[in-house]
């Protein structure tokens, strides 16, 4: 089965919509078991292991995050945070057999009660075609002003 650029781009739009609509369990099912969600702390950071990151989560940690977000007893999320992704049309940078790389610039808004946080960022998705379905192998989110002081980012840019 071959994947078109339009299918890759639709996948990125669909992922953003899942997050905006709070469909975290459905979003989690997009991930490969050995995938990582990485948010570097430094501009142009190249190492998530030996350098501090804002976030570097494997599937176990992403599962914990989703359980917390879906949990009825998560009192820090009453009322729940909400988010909105405004994304540019993703670039498809690589198409190598069953592996793909996309790059998407976006504005991300997260809100809860009276607080609203706006982040400008770029997301790189490493995607793989597994059993006829696109899956996220890795996701890297580079916040434009990554070296600024942030309030808690509760959801998933």
N, C-alpha and C positions, 0 to 999 in steps of 0.2 A: 504494500500500500504506500502510495506516495502522498506527501503532504504539500499543499500549496502555501504560498506566502499569505494568502487571504485566510487560510485556516489557522495559521500561526497568529496572525493579528487578531482574529476573532477570539482565539484562546485567551490572549492578554486582556481583551475587553471583558470577556466572560469572567475571568478571575477577579478583576476589579469590581465588577457588579456583585459577585458573590460576597466579597468583603463589605461592600457598601450596604448590602441587604442583610448582613449578619448571618450569612449561611456558612459558618465557620467549619462545621463538620464536612459539608460538601467540598469546601475549599481544601481541607486537610486531605481528602481523598485524592486530590490532584498530585500529591507528593510521592516521590519514590522513597523507599524505606531508608536509603542512605543519604537523602538530601539534606541541605543546610540552608537556612535563612540567615543572611549576613547583612549587618548594617555597620559599616566601618566607622570608626571614631575620627580618623584622620583623612584628609583629602588625599586621594590617590593611594590609599593604603593597599598593600599587596599581601599582607599576611594576617589571617584571622586567628591563628593559633598562638603566635609569639608576640602579638601586639594586642593591646586592649581594643575592644570593639564596643559600640553601643549595644550590639546584639549579635550573637552567634549561636543559633539554636538548631539542634538536630531534631529529628522527628519526635523523639521522646519529649523534648522541651516544648515543641509546637503542640503536641497532644495535651500537655499540662496547661498551656496557655488557652487552648480551645475549651478544655474542661472548665477552666476558671471563667472564661467569657460566657459559656453556656450555663454555668451553675446558678441555681436558684439561691444559694447561700453566699454568693459573692457580694458582700455588703458594700465593698468599695465600688461596685458597679450598679448601685441603685441611686438614681436612675442610670441606665446603661449609657456608656459612651457610644457615639455614633461617628461615622466617617463618610467622606465623600472623595472619590478620586476623580480628578479632571485630567485626562490623559491625552497626550498628543498621539497621532497615529504612530504605532510602534515601527521601528526599523527592524528588518530581518537582516542580521549581520552575517549569519552563517547557516548554511544548509548542507550538512555533511551526512548523507545516508539517513540514519535514524536519529541524528543529533542536530539540534538547532540552537541558535543564540539570537535573542531579541534584545533590543535596547529601547526603553520607553521613558521619555521625559514627562513629568506630571507635577501637578499641584495636588497636595493631599491636605484635607481639612479634617481635623478631629475635634469633636465638641462634646462637652458634658456640662450640664447646668449652665452657669454663666461664663464658662471658659471655652475659648476656641483657639486652636493652634493651627497655623498654616505652615506647611513645609513644602519647599521646592526640592524636587529630587529626581533622580534617574534610577530606573530599575532595570537590571540585567537579568534575564531569565535564561538559564541553561535548560533546555527541554529535550526530552527523549520520547521517541515513539515506541511504546511497549504494548504488545498485543493489540495493535490497531488504535491505541489511544495515546494522546499527548499527555505527558506527565512532567512535573517539575523536578529536575535533578538538583538544581541549586537556584537560589534567588539572591541577588545582591542589590541592596538599596543604598545608594549614595545620596545623602542629604547635602544640598548645596552648601549650607553653612554648618557642616557637621561638627565644627569645633566650637560652636556656641553652646551656651547653657540651655538645656531643654527642661520643660516640665515632663512628667511621665508621659510616654507614648504608650497608650493602653492597647491600641488595636494594631493593625498590620498595614503599614503603607505599601 
